[in-house]
Amino acid sequence: MSDEFKNVTATVKWFKPEKGFGFVRLADGTGEAFLHASVLAAASLPNPVEGTILVCDMAQGAKGPQVVAIHSVTPPENPPAPRARPARPQRGAPPIAQQPQPDYGDVAAAPPRAPKPPRERRERPAEPVGPAVMAYGTVRWYNLDSQSGLIEPWEDGADVFFDRATLRLSGLEIVADGEDVRYVAYGAEDAPVAQRVELI
């Protein structure tokens, strides 16, 4: 893409109001572009839903093509139904429903609970498998003991594994739970592995 294109037709791939940005697909099939909430605000437009068609101006930003102005908006004929994202359980929170406990009568005490098995550490594949894909997500957790963690993608898909080696290759020493990141992952769809992780 040149430095700037005028009156480009694009379709909203996704837009997250709580994040303040999203992405659009270019109608000519040349790729995607970044869409920030400030551009919508400048045009006094509401947050678009998936499938909304925009006629807009594009420019090359520091991190790739981005929408810089919007001229017209065409809502989709069949807007997708909003998908409710399940709430994340709080760590250490009690279960939703307590299971009934067996009655041991006058026996001194209930049998002790079996210790929880240690969290299984997923091994990094020796060789990358499958094409690398760039996406966005939120760090679900990072364990300092195992020096590994999981990223929850913003779009549908399995959690993405990463470890300290990945962070060091990305110029990071540590990430905190709940931080938003951009990552490049490879591997099977049900077991992706991050190759690079960047804070956003």
TARA-V648430 format. One record per residue. N is the residue number from 1. RES is the residue in three letters. PHI is phi in whole degrees, -180 to 180 (NA if undefined). D_FIRST is the distance of its C-alpha to the first C-alpha in whole Angstrom. Layout:
# TARA-V648430
N|RES|PHI|D_FIRST, N|RES|PHI|D_FIRST
This chain:
# TARA-V648430
1|MET|NA|0, 2|SER|-71|4, 3|ASP|-60|7, 4|GLU|-154|8, 5|PHE|-122|8, 6|LYS|-107|12, 7|ASN|52|14, 8|VAL|-90|12, 9|THR|-93|14, 10|ALA|-146|14, 11|THR|-117|17, 12|VAL|-66|19, 13|LYS|-79|19, 14|TRP|-164|21, 15|PHE|-144|22, 16|LYS|-111|25, 17|PRO|-58|27, 18|GLU|-69|29, 19|LYS|-92|26, 20|GLY|87|24, 21|PHE|-160|21, 22|GLY|-167|19, 23|PHE|-138|16, 24|VAL|-122|15, 25|ARG|-98|14, 26|LEU|-74|11, 27|ALA|-66|13, 28|ASP|-84|12, 29|GLY|77|12, 30|THR|-85|8, 31|GLY|143|10, 32|GLU|-126|11, 33|ALA|-141|11, 34|PHE|-79|13, 35|LEU|-125|16, 36|HIS|-101|19, 37|ALA|-62|22, 38|SER|-64|22, 39|VAL|-69|20, 40|LEU|-65|22, 41|ALA|-63|25, 42|ALA|-63|24, 43|ALA|-95|24, 44|SER|54|27, 45|LEU|-111|26, 46|PRO|-75|27, 47|ASN|-65|26, 48|PRO|-82|24, 49|VAL|-99|25, 50|GLU|-58|24, 51|GLY|95|23, 52|THR|-64|22, 53|ILE|-98|20, 54|LEU|-116|18, 55|VAL|-111|16, 56|CYS|-147|14, 57|ASP|-103|12, 58|MET|-116|9, 59|ALA|-143|8, 60|GLN|-85|7, 61|GLY|-93|11, 62|ALA|-65|13, 63|LYS|-115|13, 64|GLY|127|9, 65|PRO|-62|8, 66|GLN|-148|11, 67|VAL|-78|12, 68|VAL|-114|14, 69|ALA|-158|16, 70|ILE|-122|18, 71|HIS|-100|20, 72|SER|-151|21, 73|VAL|-133|22, 74|THR|-122|24, 75|PRO|-63|26, 76|PRO|-67|26, 77|GLU|-65|29, 78|ASN|-124|31, 79|PRO|-61|30, 80|PRO|-67|30, 81|ALA|-69|33, 82|PRO|-63|33, 83|ARG|-97|33, 84|ALA|-76|36, 85|ARG|-88|35, 86|PRO|-61|38, 87|ALA|-68|39, 88|ARG|-77|40, 89|PRO|-68|43, 90|GLN|-72|44, 91|ARG|-67|46, 92|GLY|81|49, 93|ALA|-74|50, 94|PRO|-68|53, 95|PRO|-62|52, 96|ILE|-62|52, 97|ALA|-131|55, 98|GLN|-75|58, 99|GLN|-76|60, 100|PRO|-63|63, 101|GLN|-92|65, 102|PRO|-67|68, 103|ASP|-89|72, 104|TYR|-96|73, 105|GLY|62|77, 106|ASP|-89|79, 107|VAL|-62|77, 108|ALA|-54|76, 109|ALA|-157|72, 110|ALA|-70|69, 111|PRO|-62|68, 112|PRO|-66|65, 113|ARG|-74|62, 114|ALA|-70|60, 115|PRO|-63|58, 116|LYS|-70|54, 117|PRO|-66|52, 118|PRO|-63|50, 119|ARG|-64|46, 120|GLU|-72|45, 121|ARG|-95|42, 122|ARG|-77|40, 123|GLU|-81|39, 124|ARG|-71|36, 125|PRO|-60|35, 126|ALA|-66|36, 127|GLU|-129|33, 128|PRO|-58|30, 129|VAL|-125|30, 130|GLY|87|27, 131|PRO|-72|23, 132|ALA|-77|22, 133|VAL|-131|20, 134|MET|-92|19, 135|ALA|-154|21, 136|TYR|-121|23, 137|GLY|-166|26, 138|THR|-126|30, 139|VAL|-65|32, 140|ARG|-75|35, 141|TRP|-163|37, 142|TYR|-136|38, 143|ASN|-100|41, 144|LEU|-69|42, 145|ASP|-69|45, 146|SER|-86|43, 147|GLN|55|40, 148|SER|-149|38, 149|GLY|-164|36, 150|LEU|-132|34, 151|ILE|-111|31, 152|GLU|-92|31, 153|PRO|-67|28, 154|TRP|-71|26, 155|GLU|-93|26, 156|ASP|-60|29, 157|GLY|151|30, 158|ALA|-74|32, 159|ASP|-60|32, 160|VAL|-105|31, 161|PHE|-82|33, 162|PHE|-148|32, 163|ASP|-138|35, 164|ARG|-64|35, 165|ALA|-61|34, 166|THR|-61|31, 167|LEU|-62|31, 168|ARG|-65|32, 169|LEU|-64|29, 170|SER|-94|27, 171|GLY|81|29, 172|LEU|-116|31, 173|GLU|-101|35, 174|ILE|-159|35, 175|VAL|-129|34, 176|ALA|-100|36, 177|ASP|-58|36, 178|GLY|91|34, 179|GLU|-77|31, 180|ASP|-85|28, 181|VAL|-138|25, 182|ARG|-112|22, 183|TYR|-142|23, 184|VAL|-115|22, 185|ALA|-127|25, 186|TYR|-137|26, 187|GLY|111|29, 188|ALA|-67|31, 189|GLU|-62|30, 190|ASP|-90|33, 191|ALA|-151|33, 192|PRO|-73|30, 193|VAL|-127|30, 194|ALA|-75|28, 195|GLN|-100|26, 196|ARG|-150|25, 197|VAL|-134|26, 198|GLU|-130|24, 199|LEU|-75|26, 200|ILE|-125|24
